[in-house]
Amino acid sequence: MLFVPREEGQGLVEYALILVLVAVVVIVILALLGPVIGDVFSNIIDQI
């Protein structure tokens, strides 16, 4: 057995990919809903 593959880093890479995917989804959602949320807060401030 000259070469024994190590799979320790594989789990870390999978977690990193999942984290990147979640971050991209959050950024897209905020980009789409950002103006709507800003308008809601502006309306609340205007009514105060």
C-alpha positions in Angstrom: 0.0 0.0 0.0 2.0 2.9 -1.3 -0.8 5.3 -1.7 -3.7 5.5 0.8 -6.3 8.1 -0.2 -7.3 10.4 2.6 -10.9 11.6 2.6 -10.7 14.0 5.6 -10.8 17.1 3.5 -13.8 15.9 1.4 -16.3 16.7 4.2 -14.8 20.2 4.7 -15.1 20.9 0.9 -18.7 19.8 0.9 -19.6 22.0 3.9 -17.9 24.9 2.2 -19.9 24.4 -1.0 -23.1 24.2 1.0 -22.2 27.4 2.8 -21.4 29.2 -0.5 -24.7 28.0 -2.0 -26.6 29.3 1.1 -24.8 32.7 0.9 -25.6 33.0 -2.8 -29.3 32.3 -2.2 -29.4 34.9 0.6 -27.7 37.5 -1.5 -30.1 36.9 -4.4 -33.1 37.1 -2.1 -31.9 40.3 -0.5 -31.2 41.8 -3.9 -34.7 41.1 -5.0 -36.5 42.0 -1.8 -34.2 44.9 -0.7 -36.1 47.7 -2.3 -39.4 46.3 -1.1 -38.2 46.1 2.5 -36.7 49.6 2.2 -40.1 51.0 1.0 -41.8 49.3 4.0 -39.4 51.0 6.4 -39.8 54.3 4.7 -43.5 54.1 4.9 -43.3 53.3 8.6 -40.9 56.3 9.2 -43.2 58.6 7.2 -46.2 57.6 9.4 -44.4 58.2 12.6 
